[in-house]
Amino acid sequence: MAQIRIENVRKDFGSFNAVKSSTFTIEDGEFFMLLGPSGCGKTTTLRMMAGLELPTSGEIYIDGEEVGQKPASQRDIAFVFQMFALYPHMNVGRNMSYPLLSQGMPKAEAKRRVLEVAKILGIEGMLDRPVGGLSGGDRQRVALGRAIVREPKAFFMDEPLGALDAEFREHMAEELRALHDRMGATTVYVTHDQLEAMQMGDKIVVMNHGVVEQFGAPQQIYDWPATKFVAQFIGSPPMNFLDFNGIVGKGATEINLGGVRLAIPQQLDGASGDLTLGIRPEHVRPSDAAPYRGEIVASEYLGTTQIVTFDTAHGRIKARIPSHHKVVVGDTTGLELDARTLTVFDASTGRALSSIANREVLHHG
């Protein structure tokens, strides 16, 4: 297996810039997610790592070797596509053994590897069956098996579960993660599904318009988003935003939000003008004693929890609260904000300025 490094990689298609100077490192054995909306550059980045596209500039290292201008055949990687890409005229066993036999491996050794991988994937009883009659999940297992038998340095997967229904997709995501943990393989996985990325990934790169917005562990990205885009894209419902005008200077200061003063810890950079306060729905709680007020405009029942929407003086926000908490549309109530979890963004750039680390700094004005 291998470490993969991307250094200042850029990709242009004519006058269109698809990927803008991306830099990040995928450690040996990581399950690494490339996450973002359609057209953000994540698949193009994966295809450059795989050698299916060559970068316009920048360097790509696999296992310490610079491979940016080498074709896919010289990179010792395996690629799994969304639509399986199986050979319809071959049975399961022949589909899985084809890459080994095409490289000149003896038939006996290829058969041994195929059987070993088929047992891991639970498809050893299907080796003689035609792929055309298999379910979507079984065909995806065959596609995975064909990649695994090669024992490459890295596995690249482009939305491999995208064609499956929601229930089976979740099941296959669990299987994929368990398979990765068993093999310890370096895996790079493209998805637009933030829940899939959070469920499976050791590290996540969030991309938008060809730019790496943030790179880190799932909890780090969820708790401390680097930009408003990340805060909106990660989480369901996404982070709430309350717009206000103020000054955040170097050293401790505070903002006044409808009579509630929120102390801000020391800033790396000062800011003034239009700012945005961000808070996750699970960190908003109705409380009659809280001075910051909001009118209840909607409630969505989700079983053990409910999502309640409030109109406030600074914008509409949502709270995730227990379903047994009674709320009445039209009522006005206080809203308690968990100060440990607040993030301040520059409204013009969308960049995070700071995060509040101490809940005790929340006090009444």
C-alpha positions in Angstrom: 0.0 0.0 0.0 1.1 3.6 -0.3 1.0 7.2 0.7 -0.3 9.6 -2.0 0.7 13.2 -2.1 -1.0 15.9 -4.3 1.1 19.1 -4.6 -0.3 22.2 -6.3 -2.2 20.1 -8.9 -4.2 22.1 -11.4 -6.3 20.9 -14.3 -7.6 23.0 -17.2 -9.9 21.9 -20.0 -9.3 24.7 -22.5 -10.2 27.9 -20.8 -12.1 26.1 -18.0 -10.2 25.6 -14.8 -11.6 22.4 -13.2 -9.1 22.0 -10.3 -7.3 25.0 -8.8 -3.9 24.2 -7.2 -4.9 21.4 -4.8 -2.5 20.2 -2.2 -3.1 17.4 0.4 -1.7 14.1 1.6 -3.4 10.7 1.8 -1.5 8.6 4.4 -0.7 4.9 3.9 -3.8 2.8 4.7 -6.3 5.6 5.0 -9.8 5.5 3.8 -9.9 9.0 2.2 -13.0 10.8 0.9 -13.2 13.4 -1.9 -16.5 15.2 -1.1 -18.4 17.9 -2.8 -21.3 18.8 -5.1 -21.5 17.9 -8.8 -18.9 19.8 -10.9 -16.7 20.7 -7.9 -13.6 18.9 -9.3 -13.5 15.8 -7.1 -13.8 13.2 -9.9 -11.3 15.1 -12.0 -8.9 15.0 -9.1 -9.4 11.3 -8.6 -8.9 10.7 -12.4 -5.6 12.6 -12.2 -4.4 10.5 -9.3 -5.3 7.4 -11.3 -3.7 8.5 -14.5 -6.9 8.7 -16.5 -6.3 12.5 -16.8 -3.0 14.2 -16.8 -2.6 17.4 -14.7 -2.0 20.7 -16.4 0.6 21.5 -13.6 1.6 20.2 -10.2 2.9 16.9 -8.9 1.3 13.6 -7.9 3.3 11.1 -5.8 2.3 7.5 -5.1 4.6 5.6 -2.7 7.2 8.3 -3.0 7.3 8.2 -6.8 6.3 11.1 -9.0 3.7 9.8 -11.4 1.9 12.9 -12.6 2.7 12.3 -16.3 2.6 8.5 -16.2 -0.3 6.6 -17.7 -2.6 4.5 -15.4 -1.0 1.3 -16.5 2.3 2.4 -14.8 0.8 3.5 -11.4 -0.2 0.1 -9.9 -3.6 1.2 -8.8 -7.1 -0.3 -9.2 -10.2 1.8 -10.2 -13.8 1.0 -9.3 -16.4 2.8 -11.3 -20.0 3.7 -10.4 -21.5 1.7 -13.2 -19.5 -1.5 -12.4 -17.8 -1.7 -15.9 -18.0 -5.5 -16.0 -17.6 -7.7 -19.1 -21.1 -8.9 -19.9 -20.0 -11.9 -21.9 -17.9 -13.3 -19.0 -19.1 -15.0 -15.8 -18.2 -13.7 -12.3 -15.0 -15.8 -12.0 -13.7 -14.8 -15.4 -14.4 -11.1 -14.8 -12.4 -11.2 -11.6 -9.5 -13.2 -13.1 -9.2 -11.2 -16.3 -6.8 -8.5 -15.0 -4.5 -11.2 -13.5 -4.4 -13.4 -16.7 -3.9 -10.4 -18.9 -0.7 -9.6 -16.9 0.5 -13.2 -17.5 -0.2 -14.7 -14.1 -0.5 -18.5 -14.2 -4.1 -19.8 -14.2 -3.6 -21.7 -11.0 -2.4 -18.7 -9.0 -5.1 -16.5 -10.5 -7.8 -19.0 -9.5 -6.4 -19.1 -6.0 -6.6 -15.3 -5.6 -10.0 -15.1 -7.1 -11.4 -17.7 -4.7 -9.7 -16.1 -1.7 -11.2 -12.6 -2.6 -14.6 -14.1 -3.4 -14.8 -15.7 0.0 -14.0 -12.3 1.6 -16.8 -10.7 -0.4 -19.3 -13.5 0.1 -19.6 -14.3 -3.6 -17.7 -17.6 -3.8 -21.0 -19.4 -4.8 -21.5 -17.0 -7.8 -18.2 -17.6 -9.7 -19.8 -19.6 -12.5 -22.8 -17.3 -12.9 -23.2 -14.7 -15.7 -22.9 -11.1 -14.4 -26.0 -10.0 -16.3 -28.3 -11.8 -13.9 -26.8 -10.4 -10.7 -28.4 -7.7 -8.5 -26.7 -4.3 -8.4 -25.1 -5.1 -5.0 -23.7 -8.4 -6.2 -22.3 -6.7 -9.4 -20.7 -4.1 -7.3 -19.0 -6.9 -5.2 -17.7 -8.4 -8.4 -16.3 -5.0 -9.5 -14.6 -4.7 -6.1 -13.3 -8.2 -6.3 -11.8 -7.6 -9.7 -9.9 -4.6 -8.2 -8.9 -6.4 -5.0 -7.3 -9.5 -6.7 -4.7 -7.3 -8.3 -3.3 -6.3 -4.8 -2.5 -2.8 -6.0 -0.8 0.0 -4.1 -4.1 1.9 -3.9 -7.8 1.6 -4.7 -9.6 4.5 -6.3 -13.4 4.5 -6.2 -15.7 6.9 -8.1 -19.1 6.9 -6.4 -19.2 3.1 -6.5 -22.5 2.9 -4.5 -24.3 5.6 -6.5 -26.4 3.2 -8.5 -27.8 1.3 -5.5 -31.0 2.1 -3.6 -30.7 3.9 -0.3 -31.1 1.0 2.1 -28.7 -1.3 0.3 -26.3 1.6 -0.2 -26.0 2.0 3.5 -25.4 -1.7 4.0 -22.7 -1.7 1.3 -21.0 1.3 2.8 -20.7 -0.6 6.1 -19.3 -3.6 4.2 -16.8 -1.5 2.3 -15.5 0.1 5.5 -15.2 -3.3 7.1 -13.4 -4.7 4.0 -11.0 -1.7 4.1 -10.2 -2.3 7.8 -9.5 -5.9 7.2 -7.2 -5.2 4.2 -5.5 -2.0 5.5 -5.5 -0.7 1.9 -5.1 2.9 0.9 -8.5 3.9 -0.5 -9.6 7.1 -2.2 -13.3 7.4 -2.6 -15.3 10.1 -4.4 -18.8 10.9 -3.2 -21.3 13.8 -3.2 -23.1 12.3 -0.1 -21.9 13.9 3.1 -23.4 11.2 5.3 -21.5 8.6 3.3 -18.3 10.5 3.7 -18.8 11.0 7.5 -19.7 7.4 8.0 -16.7 5.8 6.1 -13.8 8.3 5.9 -10.7 8.6 8.0 -10.1 12.0 6.4 -12.2 14.1 4.1 -11.3 16.8 1.5 -14.3 19.1 0.8 -14.1 20.7 -2.6 -16.1 23.5 -4.3 -15.6 25.0 -7.7 -12.3 23.3 -8.0 -11.0 24.5 -4.7 -10.1 22.5 -1.6 -12.3 24.2 1.0 -11.1 22.1 4.0 -9.1 18.9 4.7 -9.3 16.9 7.9 -11.0 14.3 10.0 -14.8 14.0 9.9 -15.4 15.4 13.4 -13.0 18.3 12.9 -14.7 19.3 9.7 -18.2 19.0 11.3 -17.3 20.8 14.5 -15.0 23.5 13.2 -15.8 24.3 9.5 -13.3 26.5 7.8 -15.8 28.2 5.5 -19.5 28.8 5.3 -19.7 26.5 2.3 -18.4 23.6 4.4 -20.8 24.5 7.3 -23.7 24.4 4.9 -22.6 21.3 3.0 -21.8 19.1 6.0 -24.7 18.3 8.4 -28.4 17.7 8.1 -29.9 20.1 8.7 -26.8 22.3 8.0 -25.3 24.9 10.3 -27.5 27.9 11.2 -26.3 31.4 10.3 -27.1 34.6 12.1 -25.9 37.8 10.4 -24.8 40.8 12.4 -22.6 43.9 12.1 -19.7 44.2 14.5 -16.0 44.3 15.2 -13.8 41.3 16.1 -10.4 42.5 16.9 -7.2 40.9 18.2 -7.6 39.8 21.7 -10.8 38.9 23.6 -14.0 40.8 22.6 -17.7 40.1 22.3 -20.7 40.5 20.1 -24.1 41.6 21.0 -26.9 39.5 19.5 -30.3 40.9 20.4 -29.3 41.7 24.0 -27.2 38.5 24.5 -23.5 39.1 24.7 -21.3 36.3 23.4 -17.6 36.6 24.3 -15.3 35.7 21.5 -11.8 34.2 22.3 -8.6 35.7 21.0 -8.6 36.1 17.2 -5.8 35.3 14.8 -7.1 38.2 12.5 -9.3 41.1 13.3 -12.5 41.8 11.3 -15.1 44.4 11.1 -18.3 45.0 9.2 -20.7 42.2 8.2 -20.1 39.0 10.2 -22.0 35.8 10.5 -22.4 33.6 13.6 -22.8 29.9 12.9 -24.2 27.2 15.2 -25.3 23.6 14.6 -29.1 22.8 15.2 -28.3 20.3 18.0 -26.7 23.2 19.9 -29.8 25.4 19.9 -32.3 24.7 22.7 -35.6 26.4 23.5 -35.5 27.9 27.0 -38.0 30.4 28.5 -35.2 31.9 30.6 -33.0 32.7 27.6 -33.1 36.4 26.4 -32.6 35.8 22.7 -36.0 35.2 21.2 -37.5 33.4 18.3 -40.9 32.6 16.9 -41.7 29.0 16.1 -42.7 28.7 12.4 -42.5 24.9 11.8 -41.8 21.5 13.4 -40.7 18.3 11.7 -41.2 15.0 13.6 -38.3 12.6 13.0 -39.0 9.9 15.6 -36.8 10.4 18.6 -36.1 14.0 17.6 -37.8 16.9 15.9 -36.4 19.8 13.8 -38.0 23.1 15.0 -37.6 26.2 12.9 -37.5 29.7 14.4 -37.6 33.2 13.0 -35.3 35.5 14.8 -34.2 39.1 14.4 -31.0 38.0 12.7 -32.4 35.2 10.5 -34.2 31.8 10.5 -32.6 29.0 12.4 -33.4 25.4 13.2 -33.0 23.4 16.4 -32.8 19.6 16.8 -34.5 18.7 20.1 -36.2 15.6 21.6 -39.5 14.8 20.1 -41.2 14.8 23.5 -40.5 18.5 23.9 -43.9 20.2 23.1 -43.8 23.1 20.8 -46.6 25.2 19.3 -46.3 27.0 15.9 -46.8 30.7 16.5 -45.3 30.8 20.0 -42.3 32.9 20.8 -39.7 31.5 23.1 -36.1 32.1 24.3 -33.3 30.3 22.5 -30.2 29.1 24.4 -27.0 28.9 22.2 -24.3 26.5 23.3 -21.3 28.9 23.3 -18.7 26.1 23.1 -19.8 25.4 19.5 -20.2 28.8 17.9 -18.2 29.8 14.8 -17.7 33.4 13.5 -17.4 33.9 9.7 -16.5 36.9 7.7 -19.7 37.5 5.7 -17.8 38.8 2.6 -15.2 36.0 2.2 -17.1 33.2 4.0 -13.9 32.2 5.9 -14.2 31.2 9.6 -12.5 33.7 11.9 -12.8 31.9 15.2 -14.6 29.3 17.3 -15.9 29.9 20.8 -14.3 27.3 23.1 -15.8 28.1 26.5 -19.5 27.6 27.2 -19.3 29.7 30.3 -18.7 32.9 28.3 -22.4 33.0 27.4 -24.1 35.6 29.6 -27.1 38.0 29.5 -26.8 41.6 28.4 
